[in-house]
Amino acid sequence: MIRFREATRADVAAVVALLSDDALGARREGTELDAYLAAFDRMQDEGANRLIVGEVGGRIVATYQLTFISGLSLRASRRAQVESVRVASDRRGQGLGAAMFADAEARARAAGCRLMQLTMNATRTDARRFYERLGFTASHIGFKRDLS
């Protein structure tokens, strides 16, 4: 049984390992934890930004970031942005992803959100099928611009 909880600073290394545990992440993530720890501290300071981990038998096997965004559009709806979704490669296909999104939805509803949204890399075709099975629709086109 998976148990979800808010991450602590002590969980950052395990989360980075999950972020690196696929073809895209292996190319994008680093091994120096100082930047990740500083980012975690900033997330904690922001208040509406949560890093969630899922544990099975004391091992962190899943993670996602949940950010609550207040806005004026859609009749001043609050929305939940889901990012950095990962399940350990040896635990995929076991229902952990669906459990993770049930957890995210419960947290979003409890925070007064009317909408849950996410972005994903267009090359992740398996992830797209998964999100569509959960009821997400590809309703928008997203753009990114590197500022580094």
C-alpha positions in Angstrom: 0.0 0.0 0.0 1.4 3.4 -0.9 1.3 6.3 1.5 1.5 9.9 0.3 2.9 12.7 2.4 4.5 16.1 2.0 8.3 15.8 1.4 10.9 17.0 3.8 14.3 18.3 3.1 15.7 14.8 3.9 13.7 13.4 1.0 15.3 15.6 -1.7 18.0 13.1 -2.7 15.4 10.4 -3.2 13.2 12.7 -5.3 16.1 13.7 -7.5 16.9 10.0 -8.0 13.3 9.5 -9.2 13.5 12.6 -11.5 16.6 11.0 -13.0 15.1 7.6 -13.4 14.0 7.8 -17.0 15.5 8.7 -20.4 14.6 12.4 -20.3 15.5 12.9 -16.6 18.8 11.1 -17.0 19.9 13.9 -19.5 18.4 16.8 -17.6 19.1 16.2 -13.9 22.3 16.6 -12.0 24.0 15.0 -9.1 24.9 18.1 -7.0 22.2 18.3 -4.3 22.9 21.9 -3.2 20.8 23.5 -6.0 17.9 21.0 -5.3 18.0 21.7 -1.6 17.9 25.5 -2.2 15.0 25.0 -4.6 13.2 22.9 -2.0 13.7 25.6 0.6 12.2 28.2 -1.9 9.2 25.9 -2.5 8.6 25.7 1.2 8.7 29.5 1.5 6.2 30.0 -1.3 3.4 28.5 0.7 1.2 27.2 -2.2 3.8 24.9 -3.6 4.0 21.3 -2.3 6.4 18.4 -3.1 4.6 15.1 -2.4 6.3 11.7 -2.1 4.7 8.3 -2.1 6.3 5.6 0.1 5.9 1.8 0.1 7.7 -0.1 2.9 9.7 3.0 3.9 11.0 3.5 0.3 10.1 6.6 -1.7 8.7 5.2 -5.0 6.7 8.2 -6.4 6.7 11.9 -6.4 4.9 14.9 -7.8 4.8 18.7 -7.3 1.5 20.4 -6.7 1.2 24.1 -6.9 -2.0 26.0 -6.1 -2.7 29.0 -8.4 -5.3 31.6 -7.7 -6.5 33.6 -10.7 -9.3 35.6 -12.2 -10.1 33.5 -15.2 -12.8 30.8 -15.2 -14.9 32.9 -12.7 -11.9 33.4 -10.4 -11.2 29.6 -10.2 -8.3 28.3 -8.2 -6.4 25.6 -10.0 -3.9 23.0 -9.1 -0.8 22.6 -11.3 0.7 19.1 -11.3 4.4 18.8 -12.3 7.4 16.5 -12.0 5.3 13.3 -11.9 7.5 10.2 -11.4 7.1 6.6 -10.3 10.2 4.4 -9.8 10.9 2.4 -12.9 10.6 -0.9 -11.1 7.2 0.0 -9.7 5.5 1.3 -12.9 2.4 -0.5 -14.1 1.2 -1.4 -10.5 -1.4 1.3 -10.0 0.8 3.8 -8.2 0.3 6.5 -10.7 -3.5 6.3 -10.4 -3.2 6.4 -6.6 -0.9 9.4 -6.9 -3.4 11.3 -9.0 -6.2 10.4 -6.6 -4.1 11.9 -3.8 -3.4 15.0 -5.9 -7.1 15.5 -6.7 -8.0 15.1 -3.0 -5.4 17.8 -2.1 -6.6 20.1 -4.8 -10.2 19.8 -3.8 -9.3 20.4 -0.1 -7.4 23.6 -1.3 -10.6 24.9 -3.1 -9.4 24.2 -6.6 -11.9 23.8 -9.4 -9.4 22.6 -12.0 -6.4 20.4 -12.1 -3.9 20.8 -14.9 -0.5 19.5 -16.0 2.0 19.7 -18.7 4.2 16.9 -20.0 6.9 16.4 -22.5 5.4 15.6 -25.9 7.7 12.6 -26.3 6.1 10.8 -23.3 3.5 9.0 -25.3 2.9 6.4 -22.5 2.3 9.2 -20.1 -0.2 10.9 -22.4 -2.3 7.7 -22.7 -2.1 7.4 -18.9 -3.3 11.0 -18.3 -6.1 10.5 -20.9 -7.3 7.3 -19.0 -7.5 9.5 -15.9 -9.8 11.9 -17.7 -7.4 14.7 -18.6 -7.9 16.2 -22.0 -5.2 17.8 -24.2 -7.1 21.1 -24.4 -4.3 23.5 -24.8 -0.9 23.8 -26.5 1.9 24.7 -24.1 5.0 26.7 -24.8 8.3 27.0 -23.0 11.2 29.3 -23.4 14.6 28.6 -21.9 15.9 31.7 -19.9 19.3 30.4 -19.0 
